[in-house]
Amino acid sequence: MSSMTPAEALEQAAKESVDYNHNLNLGTFIIAAGTDTLLCGVMIVQLINYWTFSKGDRMFNKSIVIITTLSGFLATIFIIVLMFRLFVYHFGSYAPFASLNLLVYMSIIDIIPSVATQIFFTERAYKLCNRSKILVGAISFCLLVSIVGAIGLPISREAVQAGEAAPDVKKAFMYLWLCGSLAADLMISSSIMWSLFKSKTGWKETDDTITKLIRIMVETQLPPTLLIIYFFIVTFGFPMTYLDIFALWVQSKFYTCGLLASLNSRYSLRRTMKNESSSHGRTNKTGPVVHVLTETYVQNGDPTASTANNTQSYRPTYAHAHTPHRIVRKDPLDLDMDDDSIELEDKTPHGSNHTEGDLDESHKLDYVDNASKTGLTDTAELRGR
């Protein structure tokens, strides 16, 4: 039996690797590519919503969004190219699964949106934690470690294949990438959630807002953190499978979609707070308006006075027991709700500015034509005060 050529040996080794669990390994590529495409559509919808409502947003936020979304689109295009290389151009061949170095170059694309998103949330953690420079320094160190690992991973893979480095070098860079990213995620999430928990004041409305912010934080930060944990487990726990491809390909979308969801949640939160504020302002915060009618009757000694003169002598006066004022609610947690302020309609008549015509129009008082209302005789003269 003749010895195999290097190409045949590579094909045989790649076939054995894929056939270790054929359906699971090949199915992972299909599921990963489909999930990335689906999340790309979600990212586009979120991006449209963001640019619709973010005309006045900070340039820092817009820059982060541009970086993450562009790298997310680049990752999708890169995955499509890989799928064509594996399942179209080299259909039926197993060697590309082992020799295609483009698979690990995905780590460089992944590190861009993940670090940009972590920088965005690091700024939030910095402000919530009393501008702690120690926290920022620790997170920055973890991000630097993850960047070194992600960039060094494909370089070390090529060095290992060329026989210029030991296999442990590639594993070391993988550790640096995943451990640095996971540590940064955990510090960011825990510091923000802890600060929000400590911000509760006992006031129901403020505490409800803080609870919503915590829920948003969990919904946007927990998925990428869990994905990194999954990535770590399958990479070092199941090295004979291709399960790590799923995390490698969809990681960029998890971070980008989480970032856009966090930014877009500000607008829905503001609308919710506006509706609650409007409801409270119209039911609980506007006190009753009481109109008190006071009349003063003075009898003149002249019995011949005509009641016709009474028409011009009577003036009803009003004492306002309560005058509502516009109640300006403090914006909980400074969520920039200047456009969501509440305007209360003041329905209280201002006695000092009313004219006789205004009073006659609003209350329709005719005490001369209807004697039953006055209770007076022709011998009495009234003077209103």
C-alpha positions as CSV (number, residue, x, y, z in Angstrom):
1,M,0.0,0.0,0.0
2,S,1.5,3.3,-1.1
3,S,1.8,6.1,1.3
4,M,-0.7,9.0,1.1
5,T,0.3,12.4,-0.2
6,P,0.1,15.4,2.2
7,A,-3.2,16.5,0.5
8,E,-4.7,13.1,0.9
9,A,-3.5,12.9,4.5
10,L,-5.2,16.3,5.2
11,E,-8.4,15.1,3.6
12,Q,-8.4,11.9,5.6
13,A,-7.8,13.8,8.9
14,A,-10.5,16.4,8.2
15,K,-13.0,13.7,7.3
16,E,-12.3,11.9,10.6
17,S,-12.7,15.1,12.5
18,V,-16.1,16.0,10.8
19,D,-17.3,12.4,11.0
20,Y,-16.7,12.3,14.7
21,N,-20.2,13.6,14.9
22,H,-21.2,14.3,11.3
23,N,-24.7,15.6,11.7
24,L,-23.9,17.8,14.7
25,N,-20.7,19.3,13.1
26,L,-22.2,20.1,9.7
27,G,-25.5,21.2,11.3
28,T,-23.7,23.7,13.5
29,F,-22.5,25.6,10.4
30,I,-26.1,25.8,8.9
31,I,-27.6,26.9,12.2
32,A,-24.9,29.5,12.9
33,A,-25.3,31.0,9.4
34,G,-29.1,31.1,9.7
35,T,-29.0,32.6,13.1
36,D,-26.6,35.3,12.0
37,T,-28.8,36.2,9.0
38,L,-31.8,36.4,11.3
39,L,-30.1,38.6,13.8
40,C,-28.8,40.7,10.9
41,G,-32.4,41.4,10.0
42,V,-33.2,42.3,13.6
43,M,-30.2,44.6,13.7
44,I,-31.4,46.4,10.6
45,V,-34.8,47.0,12.1
46,Q,-33.3,48.2,15.4
47,L,-30.9,50.5,13.4
48,I,-33.8,52.1,11.6
49,N,-35.6,52.7,14.8
50,Y,-32.5,54.2,16.4
51,W,-31.8,56.7,13.6
52,T,-35.5,57.7,13.5
53,F,-35.4,58.9,17.1
54,S,-31.7,59.7,17.7
55,K,-31.3,63.0,15.9
56,G,-30.3,64.7,19.1
57,D,-28.3,61.8,20.5
58,R,-24.7,62.2,21.6
59,M,-21.9,61.8,19.0
60,F,-20.3,59.2,21.3
61,N,-23.4,57.0,21.1
62,K,-23.7,57.5,17.3
63,S,-20.0,56.6,16.8
64,I,-20.5,53.4,18.8
65,V,-23.5,52.4,16.8
66,I,-21.8,53.1,13.5
67,I,-18.8,50.9,14.5
68,T,-20.8,48.0,15.8
69,T,-23.3,47.9,12.9
70,L,-20.7,48.2,10.2
71,S,-18.7,45.4,11.7
72,G,-21.9,43.4,12.1
73,F,-22.6,43.7,8.4
74,L,-19.0,42.8,7.6
75,A,-19.4,39.6,9.7
76,T,-22.5,38.6,7.8
77,I,-20.8,39.1,4.5
78,F,-17.8,37.1,5.8
79,I,-20.0,34.2,6.9
80,I,-21.7,34.1,3.5
81,V,-18.3,33.8,1.8
82,L,-17.2,31.1,4.1
83,M,-20.4,29.1,3.5
84,F,-19.9,29.3,-0.2
85,R,-16.3,28.1,0.2
86,L,-17.3,25.2,2.4
87,F,-20.5,24.0,0.8
88,V,-20.5,25.2,-2.8
89,Y,-17.0,25.7,-4.2
90,H,-15.5,22.7,-2.3
91,F,-18.7,20.6,-1.9
92,G,-17.8,17.0,-1.0
93,S,-14.3,17.8,0.2
94,Y,-13.4,17.8,3.9
95,A,-10.0,19.4,3.7
96,P,-11.4,23.0,3.8
97,F,-12.9,22.4,7.2
98,A,-9.3,21.8,8.5
99,S,-7.2,24.1,6.3
100,L,-9.5,27.2,5.9
101,N,-7.7,29.7,8.1
102,L,-10.5,32.2,7.4
103,L,-12.6,30.4,10.0
104,V,-10.4,31.7,12.8
105,Y,-10.0,35.2,11.3
106,M,-13.6,35.7,12.4
107,S,-12.2,36.5,15.8
108,I,-10.8,39.8,14.6
109,I,-14.2,40.8,13.2
110,D,-15.9,39.7,16.4
111,I,-13.7,41.7,18.7
112,I,-14.7,45.0,17.1
113,P,-18.4,45.2,18.0
114,S,-17.8,43.4,21.3
115,V,-15.2,45.9,22.5
116,A,-17.2,48.9,21.2
117,T,-20.3,47.7,23.1
118,Q,-18.3,47.1,26.2
119,I,-16.8,50.6,26.0
120,F,-20.3,52.0,25.8
121,F,-21.5,50.2,28.9
122,T,-18.2,50.9,30.7
123,E,-19.0,54.6,30.4
124,R,-22.4,54.0,32.1
125,A,-20.8,51.9,34.8
126,Y,-18.2,54.7,35.3
127,K,-21.0,57.3,35.9
128,L,-23.2,55.1,38.1
129,C,-20.3,54.0,40.3
130,N,-19.3,57.6,41.3
131,R,-16.8,57.8,38.5
132,S,-14.6,55.1,39.8
133,K,-11.3,55.1,38.0
134,I,-10.3,51.7,39.5
135,L,-13.3,50.1,37.9
136,V,-12.5,51.7,34.5
137,G,-8.9,50.6,34.8
138,A,-9.8,47.0,35.6
139,I,-12.3,46.8,32.7
140,S,-9.8,48.4,30.3
141,F,-7.2,45.8,31.3
142,C,-9.6,43.0,30.5
143,L,-10.6,44.5,27.2
144,L,-6.9,44.9,26.3
145,V,-6.3,41.2,27.1
146,S,-9.3,40.1,25.0
147,I,-8.0,42.2,22.0
148,V,-4.6,40.7,22.2
149,G,-6.1,37.2,22.3
150,A,-8.5,37.8,19.4
151,I,-5.8,39.2,17.2
152,G,-3.2,36.6,18.2
153,L,-5.5,33.6,17.6
154,P,-5.4,33.5,13.8
155,I,-1.7,34.4,13.8
156,S,-0.9,31.6,16.2
157,R,-3.0,29.1,14.2
158,E,-1.0,29.8,11.1
159,A,2.3,29.5,13.1
160,V,1.2,26.1,14.5
161,Q,0.3,24.8,11.0
162,A,3.6,25.9,9.7
163,G,5.4,24.1,12.6
164,E,6.8,27.4,14.0
165,A,4.9,27.3,17.3
166,A,3.5,24.7,19.7
167,P,-0.2,24.0,19.8
168,D,-0.4,25.4,23.3
169,V,0.3,28.9,21.9
170,K,-3.0,28.9,20.0
171,K,-4.8,27.7,23.1
172,A,-3.2,30.4,25.2
173,F,-4.5,33.2,22.9
174,M,-7.9,31.6,23.0
175,Y,-7.8,31.7,26.7
176,L,-6.8,35.4,26.6
177,W,-9.6,36.3,24.3
178,L,-12.5,34.5,26.0
179,C,-11.3,35.2,29.6
180,G,-10.7,38.9,29.0
181,S,-14.1,39.4,27.3
182,L,-16.0,37.4,30.0
183,A,-14.3,39.2,32.9
184,A,-15.1,42.6,31.3
185,D,-18.8,41.6,30.8
186,L,-19.2,40.4,34.3
187,M,-17.6,43.5,35.8
188,I,-19.7,45.8,33.7
189,S,-23.0,44.0,34.3
190,S,-22.5,43.5,38.1
191,S,-21.3,47.1,38.7
192,I,-24.3,48.7,36.8
193,M,-26.9,46.4,38.4
194,W,-25.4,47.0,41.9
195,S,-25.4,50.7,41.4
196,L,-29.0,50.6,40.3
197,F,-30.1,48.5,43.2
198,K,-28.5,51.0,45.6
199,S,-30.2,53.9,43.9
200,K,-33.7,52.8,45.1
201,T,-35.2,55.5,47.3
202,G,-38.4,54.0,48.6
203,W,-40.5,56.2,46.3
204,K,-42.7,53.8,44.2
205,E,-42.4,55.7,40.9
206,T,-38.6,56.0,41.1
207,D,-38.2,52.4,42.2
208,D,-40.4,51.2,39.4
209,T,-38.2,53.1,36.9
210,I,-35.0,51.6,38.4
211,T,-36.6,48.1,38.2
212,K,-37.3,48.7,34.5
213,L,-33.7,49.8,34.0
214,I,-32.4,46.7,35.7
215,R,-34.6,44.5,33.5
216,I,-33.4,46.2,30.4
217,M,-29.8,45.7,31.6
218,V,-30.4,42.0,32.1
219,E,-32.1,41.6,28.7
220,T,-29.3,43.4,26.8
221,Q,-26.2,42.2,28.6
222,L,-27.0,38.7,29.7
223,P,-27.3,37.1,26.2
224,P,-23.7,38.0,25.1
225,T,-22.4,37.0,28.5
226,L,-24.0,33.6,28.3
227,L,-22.8,33.2,24.8
228,I,-19.2,33.8,25.9
229,I,-19.6,31.2,28.7
230,Y,-21.0,28.7,26.1
231,F,-18.1,29.6,23.8
232,F,-15.6,28.9,26.6
233,I,-17.2,25.5,27.6
234,V,-17.5,24.1,24.1
235,T,-14.0,25.2,23.0
236,F,-12.2,23.6,25.9
237,G,-14.7,21.0,26.9
238,F,-15.6,19.5,23.4
239,P,-12.5,20.1,21.3
240,M,-13.5,17.4,18.8
241,T,-16.7,19.1,17.7
242,Y,-17.4,22.3,15.7
243,L,-19.9,23.6,18.3
244,D,-17.7,26.7,18.9
245,I,-18.5,27.9,15.3
246,F,-22.0,28.9,16.5
247,A,-20.6,31.3,19.1
248,L,-17.8,32.5,16.8
249,W,-20.2,33.5,14.1
250,V,-23.1,35.0,16.0
251,Q,-21.1,36.8,18.7
252,S,-21.0,40.1,16.8
253,K,-24.8,40.2,16.4
254,F,-25.4,39.4,20.1
255,Y,-23.4,42.5,21.2
256,T,-24.7,44.8,18.5
257,C,-28.4,43.9,18.9
258,G,-28.0,44.2,22.7
259,L,-26.5,47.7,22.3
260,L,-29.3,48.9,20.0
261,A,-31.9,47.4,22.2
262,S,-30.5,49.3,25.2
263,L,-30.4,52.6,23.2
264,N,-33.9,52.2,21.8
265,S,-35.4,51.2,25.2
266,R,-34.9,54.9,26.3
267,Y,-37.7,56.0,24.0
268,S,-40.2,53.4,25.1
269,L,-39.3,54.1,28.8
270,R,-39.9,57.8,28.3
271,R,-43.3,57.2,26.7
272,T,-44.2,54.9,29.6
273,M,-43.1,57.5,32.2
274,K,-45.0,60.2,30.3
275,N,-48.2,58.2,30.3
276,E,-47.9,57.4,34.0
277,S,-47.1,61.0,34.8
278,S,-50.1,62.2,32.8
279,S,-52.4,59.8,34.5
280,H,-51.2,60.8,37.9
281,G,-51.3,64.4,37.1
282,R,-54.9,64.3,36.1
283,T,-56.2,62.0,38.9
284,N,-54.1,62.4,42.0
285,K,-52.2,65.6,41.8
286,T,-55.0,68.1,40.9
287,G,-57.0,69.0,44.0
288,P,-60.7,69.9,44.0
289,V,-61.6,73.4,42.9
290,V,-64.2,74.9,45.2
291,H,-66.2,78.0,44.3
292,V,-67.7,79.8,47.3
293,L,-70.4,82.3,46.5
294,T,-70.7,85.1,49.0
295,E,-73.6,87.7,49.0
296,T,-73.9,90.8,51.2
297,Y,-77.4,92.3,51.7
298,V,-77.7,95.8,53.1
299,Q,-81.2,97.2,53.8
300,N,-81.7,100.9,53.1
301,G,-84.0,103.0,55.2
302,D,-85.7,104.5,52.1
303,P,-88.8,102.4,51.5
304,T,-89.6,104.0,48.2
305,A,-86.4,102.8,46.5
306,S,-87.2,101.0,43.3
307,T,-86.1,97.5,42.7
308,A,-85.0,98.6,39.2
309,N,-81.9,100.1,40.8
310,N,-81.0,96.7,42.2
311,T,-79.9,95.6,38.7
312,Q,-76.7,97.7,38.9
313,S,-76.1,97.4,42.6
314,Y,-75.6,93.6,43.0
315,R,-72.2,92.1,42.5
316,P,-71.4,88.5,43.4
317,T,-67.9,87.8,44.6
318,Y,-65.9,84.6,44.7
319,A,-63.4,83.3,47.2
320,H,-61.2,80.6,45.8
321,A,-60.5,77.9,48.4
322,H,-58.0,76.2,46.2
323,T,-56.0,77.2,43.2
324,P,-54.2,74.3,41.4
325,H,-50.7,75.0,40.1
326,R,-48.7,73.1,37.4
327,I,-46.8,70.4,39.2
328,V,-43.4,69.8,37.7
329,R,-42.2,66.3,38.3
330,K,-38.5,65.6,38.7
331,D,-37.1,63.4,35.9
332,P,-36.3,60.1,37.7
333,L,-32.6,59.3,37.2
334,D,-32.2,62.3,34.8
335,L,-33.6,60.4,31.8
336,D,-33.9,63.6,29.7
337,M,-37.6,63.9,29.7
338,D,-37.8,67.6,28.9
339,D,-40.2,66.9,26.1
340,D,-42.4,64.8,28.3
341,S,-43.4,67.4,30.8
342,I,-47.0,67.5,32.0
343,E,-49.2,70.5,31.4
344,L,-52.2,70.7,33.7
345,E,-55.2,72.6,32.4
346,D,-56.0,75.3,34.9
347,K,-59.8,75.6,35.1
348,T,-60.0,77.9,38.1
349,P,-61.5,81.3,37.4
350,H,-59.2,84.1,38.5
351,G,-61.4,86.5,40.4
352,S,-59.1,89.5,40.0
353,N,-59.3,89.4,36.2
354,H,-63.0,88.6,35.7
355,T,-65.3,91.3,34.4
356,E,-69.0,91.5,34.9
357,G,-69.6,90.0,31.5
358,D,-67.4,87.0,32.3
359,L,-69.3,86.3,35.5
360,D,-72.7,86.7,33.9
361,E,-71.6,84.4,31.0
362,S,-70.1,81.6,33.2
363,H,-72.7,81.4,36.0
364,K,-75.8,82.8,34.4
365,L,-77.0,84.7,37.5
366,D,-80.1,86.8,37.1
367,Y,-81.3,87.9,40.5
368,V,-83.7,90.7,39.4
369,D,-85.9,88.9,36.9
370,N,-86.4,85.9,39.2
371,A,-87.8,87.1,42.5
372,S,-87.7,83.6,44.0
373,K,-83.9,83.7,43.9
374,T,-83.6,87.0,45.6
375,G,-86.2,86.6,48.3
376,L,-86.5,90.4,48.5
377,T,-89.5,92.9,48.4
378,D,-90.0,96.2,46.9
379,T,-89.1,97.9,50.1
380,A,-85.5,96.5,50.2
381,E,-82.5,97.8,48.3
382,L,-79.5,95.7,47.7
383,R,-75.9,96.8,47.2
384,G,-73.4,94.1,46.2
385,R,-69.9,94.3,47.6
